[in-house]
C-alpha cells in the first residue's frame, strides 16, 4: 500500500471512529467542556456571589486534576449578574448563544424566575446555588431548572419546627423581610411552619404579627426599624440578607431593636452578619446550606482544605458548598448519560443521587428539587479571634420538613 493510500485509510478510520463515538465524547477534541456561572460579583450581594464563584472553581479544579468529565477538561464562563434580572438575562443569552448550555449560579429569586423562560426556549440547563423562591419548583416549574440545595419549604419549616421545640412559650412572632419575592416566600413558609408545629409540639397557637417590609439595596433602614419598635413581638424572623442584612443589623443596634426579642431566627445569612458585626452580633439562629464543622466526610474535608488553600478565607460558607454540589451534579449526570447535551443532562439529573459535601443528595424527578438535611446553628458574640462562636448545631431531616412535589401548581401555605 502506498504511503498516500495508507494516510487515506488512517484518516477514514479516524473519521469513522469519531462518528461512532458516544454523544458528548465526539466533541472532546473541540476544547474544554464549558459551564456558565452567573452570580452577583458586584453590588450588595457580592459577598454571596463570591462564595458561589469560589466553590465552583474549587470543584472544577478538583475535577480537572482527576481527568475532567468524559475526558474533557472543564472551564467556567463567569458572568456578573449584579443580582439583577436584566443583567442575568443578558449574560444567559450571551452564553447560550455561544453554545454554553449548562449553567449554575442564580442566588437571587428574581433572577432565577427571569431565567426560567430563556432556559426553556434556548435549550439550556440551570442549577441555582441558593435562590429561595418556591415558585421555580411549583407554578413556574420548568424541566430546565434545578435546585441542588435545600428547598425553601424544607428550610423555613425546619426552622419553625425548631422554634416550637426550643421556645414553646415564645408564641408572638413578627418578621423583618425584604420587600420582594425572596422575602415574601421565606416569611410565608416560616409562618406555615409556625402554624403547623406550634400546635403539634408546643400545644399552643402562635400569634402572627404583620411583618415589617424592609427596603432592598438601600443604606437607611430607620423607618422600618421604627415600625418594628412599635410592635410587641417576642420572636423575630429575619430574611434580609447579604450586605443589606449587615447594614440593617448595624442600624438596629443603635435603636436596641434586636435586644427586644427573646429569640431571633435568621433565614440564611450563615456567618455573613456575624463576620460583619463580630462581638456586636445579636445572638441568633441561622440557616446553613452547609456547615463544615458538622459534616465530617471525605468530600467535605477535601473541599475545605482545597478551599482554604485557594482563598485563605476563614472557612467556606454554604453558598460555596452549593456551587460545589451543583458542579458535581452536572458531572455525575453527564457521566451517567455519557453526554453533555441538554436533553440527556436533564434526563439524568432527574432522580439523580450524588455525593456532596453534606453527604448524598437525591434530586426529585417530579420537580427538580434536591432533598437534603437542613442545618441550623446558634451564633453568639464571643471573646475569640472571630468575635463570635457557634454554641448549638442542629441537623433536621430534610425528608421530614420538605413538602410533597407539586410541579405546575402553587404551593399551598397556611395563613394566620
N, C-alpha and C positions, 0 to 999 in steps of 0.2 A: 504494500500500500504506500502510495507517495506521501511525502510529508504534508502536502496540501490537503489530500483526502483525509489523512489522519486528523488534521486540525478540524475539518468539517464534521467528522464523526464525533469528536470530543465536544465541539460546540453544540451539536444536535443533542447529545446526551445530556449536557448541562441544562439546555432549554427544556427538554422532556422532564428531567428530574424536578426542575423548578415548577413546571405546570402541574406535576403530581403532588407537590408539597401540600401539607395541611394548611387550611386557612390561617392567616396570621403569620405563619412561618415563611410564606412566599415573599413577604416584604422585608424579611430580616436583613437583606443586603442593602436596603434603601436607607439605612440610618437608624437612629435610636427610636424607641417607642416613646412618643411624646404624650405627656399628660398635662392638661391645663390646670393651673392653680389660680383661682380667682378669690381674692381675700382682701380685706382692708389693710393697706400698708401705709396709710396716712389718715389724718383726722382723729376724732376721739376714740375710735375703736382700733387704732393701730396696735395697741397693746395685745389685743386678742389675735389680730391678723398675723402678727409676728410669730406668735406661738404656732399658729397653723403652718406658716411657711417653714419654720424650723423643724417641726415634727415631720412634715412631708419630705424635707431634704434629708433628714436622718434616715427615713425609710428607704428613699431612693439610693442613698449611699450604701446602705446595708444590702439591698437587692443587687445593685451593680457589682459589689465586691463578691457576691455569691454567684455571679454569672448572668444576671439580668432576668428577663422574662422571656421564655421561649428562645433563649439565646441572644436576645436583643438587649442592649443597654437602655436604660430609662432616662429620659430627660424631662425636666419640668419646664413648662412655659408659664411664667409667673406674671400675673396682671394685678394691679391695684384697683379694687372696686370702690374704695373710699366708703364702704357700707352704703353705697348709693345705687339704687336700681338702674338708673340710666347708664352709669359708668360700668356696671356689671354686664348689662345687655350689650354694650359696645364691645367689651372685652370678649364676651362669649361669642358674639357673631364674628369677630375677627379670628378667633381661634378655630371655630367651626369652619369658617371659610377657607382656612389654611389646612384643613384636613385633620385637625386635632379634635377627635370625637369624644375623648374621655376626660372628664373634668372633676375636680374636687374643690372644696372651699365653702363659700356661701354661709357665713356665720350670721348674717342679718336675715330676719324673717322676710322683710320686704324684698330683699334681693332674691331669695330663693323662690318666692312666689312669682316674681317677674321672670325668672329663668324657666319656669315650667313650660310655657308655650314654645319658646325658642328651642329648647332641647327636644321637644316632641317634633316640631316642624323641621328642624335641621338635623335630625337623626344623631343626637348626642346623648351622653350619659353624664349625670351629675350626682356626686355624693356630697351632701352637706356635712360640715365638720362642727356643727353646733347650733344651727338655726332652731329657734324654739317654737315655730308655728306648727300647730297640729294640722293645718289645712292641707299641707303637702301630702299627707297620707290619708286625707279624708276628702272633702269636697273638691280640692284641687289636685287629686291624685293623678299621677301620670306614671306610666311604666318606665319612663326615662329618668325619674328622680328617686334617689335612695337616701336614707339616713342610716349611717353605720353606728351611731351612738344611741344613747338612751332617749326615748321619746319624751316629749313634753308632758304627756299624761302620766307616764311612769314616774318621772322626776317630781312633778308637783304633788301627785297623790302620795308618793312615798314620804315627802316632806310633811304633808298634812297628817299622815298616819303617825309619824314620829312625834309630832307636836301633841297629838291626842294621848300618846303613850307616856310621854315625859312630863307634860304640863296639863293634866286633866282639869285643873282649876282655872286655867287661862282660857277663857271662852269668848272674850270680846276682841275681835280681830279687825284690823284695817290693813291697807296696802299702800305702798309707795311705788307706783308703777309708771313706766314710760307711756306717754300718750300715743301709742302706735300699736301695730299688730302684735309684736312680741309681748308688750306689757299687758294688753287685754287677754292674750292667750294664757300667759302664766298665771294671772290673777284668777281667771275663770276656772282653770284646772285646780289651783290650790283651794279655792272655795268649794269646788266639787268634793275634794278630798276631806275638807273640814266637815262638810255636811254629812258625809258618809261615816267617817271614822270617829268623830267625837261621840255620836250616839252609840256606836258599837263598842268603842274602847272605854271612853270616859263615862258613859251613861248620862251625857249631858248634851244639850243642844247649843251649838255655838251661836253667838250674835255677830253678824257680819255687818260692819260699817261700810259706808261708801269709801272706795279707795281714793287716795289723793293722786291726781294725774300730774305727773312730772314732765316738764318740757324736755325735749330731746336736743342734745347738742348745744346747750346754752351754758353761760357762765354764772347765771344768777338764779338760784332756787329759793330765794327768800319768801316769795309769795306762797309757793307750795308748802314750804316749811311752816309758815304762819298758819295756813289752813290745817295742817296736821296737828299743830299745837292746840287747836280748838276742839279736837276730838278727845274722847275719853276711852282710848283703846288700851288693852293690856298686852296684846300680841301684835307684832308688826311684820308683814311680809314685804320684802323689798325685791323688786326686779329691775331697778335701774342698774346699768352695767358699764363696765369699762371705765373710760375717763369720766363719763357722766357720774358714775357712782362715787368715784373718789371726790369729785367736786361737791356733790350733794352731801356726802358724809362730813366733809370738812366744814361746810357751812352749817349743817345741822348741829354740829358740836357746839358752835357758838351760841345756839339757842337752847342747848340742853335737850334736844328732841329725843334722841335715841335713849337717853337715860330714863325717860318717862315710861318706856316699855319694859315689861317684865321679861320678855323674850323677843329676840329679833331673828327672823328666818330669811336668809338671803337666797334667791333662786339659783344663782350660778356664777357668782364672781370668783369663786375659788379663793386664791390668795391675792388677787389683784388689789382689792381695797386694803387688805392687811399690809401689803408691801408699801402701799402709798401712805397709810396713816401710822403704821407701826404701833407704838405704845398709846397712841390716841384712838386706836380702834375700839369701837363699842363691841363687847362680846356678842357673838352671833353664830348661828348655824349657817352653813353654806353648802350648796350642792357642788359636787365634784364630778366632772366627766371621768376623771382618773386621778387617784391619789397614790403616788408611787410607793409611799411607806406602807400602804395597805395591800399592795399587790406584789407578793414575793414569788414570782415565777421567772423562768429563764428569759422570756421575751422582754418582760418589764425591766429586769435588771440590766440586760444588754442595752435596751433603749436608753435608760437613764445614763449609763456610762458613756454611750456614744453622744447623747445629747449634751451632757456636761462638757465633754471634750470639744464639741463643736462650738458651743455658745458661751461657756464659762458662767452660765446662769446658776441661780441657787438650785433649782430643780425644774423639770418640765411641768407646766400646768396642763389641765385636762384637754385643752384645745390642741395641744401638740400631740397628745395621745390619740385624739380623734382623727387627726390628719394621718398619723402613722397607721391607724386601723383602716382608714379609707384606702390608702395606697395598697396595703396588704390584701384588702378585699378585692381590689381590681386585679392584683397579681394572681390571687387564688382562682378567681373566676376565669381569667384569661387562660391560665394553665389548665384548668378543668376542661374548658371547651376548645383548647388549642387554637384560639382565635381572639384577636383584639377588635373584631368588628362589632358594631353596636348591638345588632340583634343577638349575637352569641353572648356578649358580655351581659346583657340584660337577662337572658335566659339562665345564665349560670350564677348571677348574683342572687336571683330569686331562690330561696330555700337554702342558701349557702351557709355552711358552718365553717368558721375560720378562726385561727389563733390571733389573739391581740394582746396588748399589754395588760388588759384586765382579765385575761383568760378567754376561753372560747365564746364566740358570739354566734347567734343564729339570725339570719335575715328572713323575716317572714315573707313568703311568696305572695301572700294576698295583698299586702300594702307597702312592700319595700321598706319595712321598718325593722331595725335590728332589736333583738331582745338581749338586754344585759342588766347586770345588777346596778342599782342606784347607790352611789357613795356620798355620804354626808359627814362633815367634820364640824366640830365646835371649836372656834378660834377665840382666844383671849389675848389681850395685851400681856407682855411678859418682859422681864429684865433679861433678855437674851440678845444675841447679835442681830437676829432678825427683827426683834421688837414685838414678836407675837409667838404664840405656841398653840399647837393642836392639843386639846385636853380630852376630846372624845372623838371616836371614829365609829361610824355605823355603816354597815352594808346591808341594803334592803333587797330582797329577792325581786328582780325585775319582773319575773313572771307573775308575782303576786300583786304588783302595782299597776302594770300596764292594762289598758282597756282592750277589748277584742277588736280585731281589724274591721274597719268599715270603709273601704275604698269607695270614693264617689259619693259618700254620704257625710252630712255634717255631724260632728261629734256632739253627742247629747250630754250636756252637763247639768248638774243640779244647780239651782239658783236660790239665793236666800229669799 
